[in-house]
Amino acid sequence: MLALTDAMSTTVTVDQSVFDAVRAVLDEQGVVELVTVVGAYHLVSGSSSRLR
């Protein structure tokens, strides 16, 4: 899960091997929730850093 978060944070794209590793641990809903949480965090942190 950390590899997915790192990939979304640094390169914006995620390798299929990373998705496969996450899918081995989480079901489809869990993957969607993880991607949503990471994306929402980036949205909020990006917006708040621009407002400073």
C-alpha positions, 0 to 999 in steps of 0.5 A, a space after each residue: 500500500 505504501 508503494 502505491 501511495 509513493 507512486 501516486 505522490 511522485 510519478 502520478 502513474 502507478 505500475 501494474 505490478 504495484 496495483 497487483 501487489 495491492 490487490 493481493 492484500 485489498 479487495 476492489 473496494 479497498 483499492 478504490 478507497 485507498 486511491 481516493 484517500 491518497 488523491 483527496 490528501 493531495 488535493 487538500 495539501 496542494 490547495 492549502 500550500 497554495 493558499 499560504 
